[in-house]
Amino acid sequence: MAEQNSKYGKGGQGGQNDVMKELTRKVSELDALSPSDIDKIAEKAAQQWNGIKTNQIRNIYGYISVSRNMYKSIKMQEKGHTMEDVKNTLVFLKPRLAYAAGRDNKIKDKQIDQFFRAAINSLERCDSARLEGSLDSFFKLAEAIVAYHRFYVG
């Protein structure tokens, strides 16, 4: 335990970091997640992100919502965007996450940036046949995280 405390700082966040590493591993395969998996991951992530202000989570979700709106317009067969466009828009969330983590150590310490980066990396690896399902899972995950964060953190 002493080794774990020194590895993760005085607070002994090893357990929390282990949980986030496991959740991050799970979201790295978005297309394999069931609705139940998404729900459990979102709830655990939100519980781990105590101390993160709601507006910080909402800022991340706000950027995701832009991509989600593009996704919905494609699903409604409106012209102008492709699933690849949606995926590419989400790729640009990664530098925003890096910026947020650089500004606020809590985001970095809670591994929020790594969690979403793993999910986006999963989208980047998807072929066109699996992309729609993976995007759907990503958006449902993000929405569930916001809801659970509101419930647990306030």
Secondary structure as GFF3:
##gff-version 3
##sequence-region A 1 154
A	DSSP	alpha_helix	2	8	.	.	.	ID=ss1
A	DSSP	alpha_helix	14	27	.	.	.	ID=ss2
A	DSSP	three_ten_helix	30	32	.	.	.	ID=ss3
A	DSSP	alpha_helix	35	48	.	.	.	ID=ss4
A	DSSP	alpha_helix	54	75	.	.	.	ID=ss5
A	DSSP	alpha_helix	83	91	.	.	.	ID=ss6
A	DSSP	alpha_helix	93	103	.	.	.	ID=ss7
A	DSSP	alpha_helix	105	109	.	.	.	ID=ss8
A	DSSP	alpha_helix	112	125	.	.	.	ID=ss9
A	DSSP	alpha_helix	128	153	.	.	.	ID=ss10
###
